């Protein structure tokens, strides 16, 4: 068996995903170069994939590595195998120029586990439940339900995502995976056009009790109303649940976690974005010792030292530092196949 076949067999043993989803994932998403494994003899006993995603952060676009499919064979659990696998993954992420690692825990108890590996629960989302009212759609706007990967559709999605100040972005290759997953989930992509120009889009899945709108962008209220009207017509359902970036006026729910991989670069970006924020930090990272040391933020600059300089220092582990860095933002991730 190839490594890919071994990892796929381990995935099927550990996760309760449909055969169609697993086939899609290993056809479109899996690559040997993003895979990390631990083996015992000829058997892969633990594996994960490090999927690269850009992210807007402090006015820049930085590289993140999303941990997907992290699993250990049942016979080898409880022996620190996953801890070792993640440590190996972090070292590779650092060599690859990654700023942050991200993930979505598969179970609530895993939030505590990943916190011990340096992650912080910084990604949240809001929801809005509503009944679509009766709209008379604009005759100037056409809405189509599509399942394809047109470049112009991706460019519109990409433009809207980059407008979010702290948000995971999606490449065109990833957009193709999103569409494939949409097909598996009997979902649809709705595009609103006016004079052959895209003015809105919605990515919609069928939930158990209602329609789930994962993303909805619209340039005008008419475009939004036209999209909602056609979603209702297409699905025969007027009860909707919309996923939204975190909004303090709505209920907030936990979603994903982040971990700083390259503390020196992250703290310099943070210092440049918040020159008024002066700090003296002593940072401890149990998995990536290169991040250990003293960080001095002053006037938009971050100075790093392995030696303690005079003054009072705030002690932080890497999880606490990650949480502190994201406090000024409302980081968001969506369309992650979770």
N, C-alpha and C positions, 0 to 999 in steps of 0.2 A: 504493500500500500504506500502511496505517496503521503507526504506530510499533510497535504490538503485533505486527502481522504481520511486520514487518522483524526484530524481536527474536526472534520465533519461528523465522524462517528461519535466522537466525544460530545460534541454539541447535541446530537440527537439523544444521547444518553442522559445529558444533564438538563436539557430544556424541553418544555412542552410546546414546541412550535410545530405548525403544520408542515407537512412534507413540501408543499408548494413554496412556503416562505423560506425554508432551509435551502431548497434548490435555487431560489432567486438570490439569496444572500451569497451563497458560494459561487454563483455564476457572475454576479455583478459587483459584489462588495469585497469578497475575500481576495487577498493577494499574499503570496509568501513573504514579500518584503515588509508587510505591516504586521506579520504574525510573530508572536513570541510563544515559545513552548518550553515545558520541562518534560523530559522523557525518562522512563524507567525501562531499561533494555530497549526493545523496539517499539514500546508503547508510549504514545503521548498521554501523559497523566494530568497535564494542566496546560491551558492555552488561553490566549486573548489576542485581539486584534487592536492595533493602534491606528485609528482612522483619522487622517489629517483634515482639520477644518480651520479655515480662517475665522478670526473673531475681531470685531471692532472693539478697541480698548484705548482709552485716553487719547482719542483723536487719531489713532493709528490702526492699522490692520496687523494683528499678530497671529502667529501660528499656534494652534492648539492640537492636542492629540486625544481623541475620544476613545475611551476604553470600551470595547464591544466584545460580547461573547466570552467574558471572563468566567472560566469554569474549571473545576478539578474533579477528577474521577472519584466517585464515592468511596472507593477503597483507600484513597490516599488523603482524605480530608482530615483536618484537625492536626496536621503535622507541620504547618507553616509553609506548605508548598505555594499557596497563592501569595503569601507575603514575599517569598523569594522571587516569584514570577513578576510581581509588580515592581520590585526593586530593580530587576533586570530591565523591565520596560522603561522605568524612569531614566535609567542610565542611557538607554538608547534614544529616548526622547531628547535628552539634553544634548547628545551628539548631533541630533538632527535639527537643532536650532529651535526647539519647541519652547514656548513661553509658559503655557499652562497645559495640564491634563484635565479632561472633563469626563464625566460619566453620569449615568442615571441608574441608581441602585434598583435591582430587580425586585427586592423585598424591603419593607421598612426597616428590619433589623440590620440591614447592610449599611445603613447610614452610619451607625456607630463603628462598624468594622472599617469602613473606608476613612472615617475620621482618624482612626489610629494610624492610617497610612498617609496622613497629611492632607486629606481632602476636607473641604468645608462646604456646607449646604447653602450655596449662594444663589442657585437658580430657582426661581419660583414662577408661578403663572397665576393668572386670574381667569375666571369663567363668567360668562353671561348667558343665562337661560332666557329665552323669549319665544313668543309666538309671532310668526310673521304676519303682519297685518295685510289688509288688501291694498295692493299698490296698482296703480295704472302705469305700467312701464313706459318709459320714454320711447317714442317711435324713432328717435334719432340714434338710439343705442341698440346694438344687436348683442345678444348673449348666446354663446355656444358652449355645449358640454364637450370637452375634448379629452382624449387620452393619447397624447403624443408629446414629443420633446422638441417643440419648435424653439429655435434659437431666440426669436423675438419674445416669446413667452418667458423664457429663462431670463433674458436681459431685463424684462420688466420686474420679475421677482427679485432679481439680484439688486436692482436699483432701490427697490423698497426696503430690502433687508439692510443695505448699507446705510440707510438713513437712521437706523436704530443705533444709539451711541455705544451700547455694550451688548452685542448680540452675535451668536454663532451664525456664520455665513454658509452658503451652500454653493459648491462649484457646479458647473454644467454636468460633469460626470455624476455628481451626487443627485442632481435633479432627475437624471435618468433612473436612478435607484428609487427615488421618491415616487415617480410615475409608475414604475413596476410594482411597488408596494400598494399604490392606489388601486391598480387593477386587481391585485389579489384581494383587497378589502372591499371590492365592489364600490369603490369611491369614484369621484369624478373631479375634473378640473374645469371650472367655469371661467370663461374669458369674456369680458365686456369690451366692445369696441365701438368707437364713434369715428366716422370718416376713415375707417381702416386703421385707426390708431388705438392701441390698448389703453383703456382708461380704468381697468379694474380686473381683479381676478379673485377666485375663491377656490381653496383646496378642501374638499368635502369628503368625509367618510360616513358610512352608515353605522351608528351605534346600536345598542340593543333596544333602546326605547326612543331614541331621537336621532336626528341628523347632527353630526359633529363637524363644525366648521373649524378646521385647523388653522387656516390663514384666510384673511379677507382684506384685500386692499382695494380702495376705490378713490378716484380723484375727485368725485363729486357725490352729493347725496343721491342724485338721479342714478348714477352708476351703481351705488350700493343698493338702492331699492330695486333696480333692474336685476342685479345679481340674486338678491334674496327671492324675488318673484320667480325667477327661472329655476332656482334650486328647489323651491316649493313645488313648482309645476313638474320638474323632472323626477323628483323623489316621491311625490304624493304625500309629503309630510310637512306640516307647518310648525312643528315643535323643534327648536334649534338649540344647540349648545355651542357657544363660540369660545374658543381658547384665545386668550389675550396675554400680551406682556403684563408683568405685575403692575397692578393699579391699586393704590392704597384705599380707594373708595369702594373696591370690590373685595370679595373673599380671596385671600392669598393661599395657595397650596404649594407644598414643597415639590420640587421636580428633580433637580440634578445638583451635582457637586463639582467643584473645581479644586485644583491643586497647583500651586506655583512650582514650576520645574526649574526655571532660571531666575533666581531671586535678584541677582544683580541687575539684569536687563529690565525686569518688571519694575523694580523699585526706582530705576532711573526714569522710566516712562511715567510712573506715578508722580515722582518729584517734579518733572517738567510740567505735568498737567495741573499740579497743586503746589505752586511755589510757596504759598503761604503756610503750608503744612510742614512744620519743623518737628523732627523726631530723632531720638537716639535709641536704636534698637539693638538688642542682642537676640539673634535668631538661631534656633536649633532645628535641624532637619535630620531625623534618624536614618532616613533612606538615602539622601543625597548630601553627603558631608560637605560638598563644594559650596553649599548654601550657608553653612555654619559661619558665624562671625558677627561683626558689628557694622551696622548701617547708620549713616548720619545724613539726614535729609535737611537741607537748608538752602533757601533761595533758588529753588528749582533744580538743585543738583543732589545727587546721591553719592556719598563717598563710602567706600567699603574698606574694612580693615580686619585682619585676623587678630590684631592686638587691640585690647580695650583702651580707649582714650578716656581722659577725665570726664566726669559728669555722671548724672543719673541715667540709667538705661532701662527701657521697658523690655522685659523678657517675653519672647513669643516663640511658640513652636510654629512650624511651617503652616499648619492648619489655621492657627490664630492669625498669622500674617495674611494668609489668603483671604480670610474673612474681613480683616481690616482694610485691605486694598479694595475690596468690592463694596464696602459700606457706602461709598459715595455714588454708586450706580444701582440700577435695577437690572442686573444681567438676565438675559433671556436666551433660551434655546427652544427650537421647535423642529418638527419634521425629522426626528432622529431615529425613526423605526423602533421606538421603545414600546 
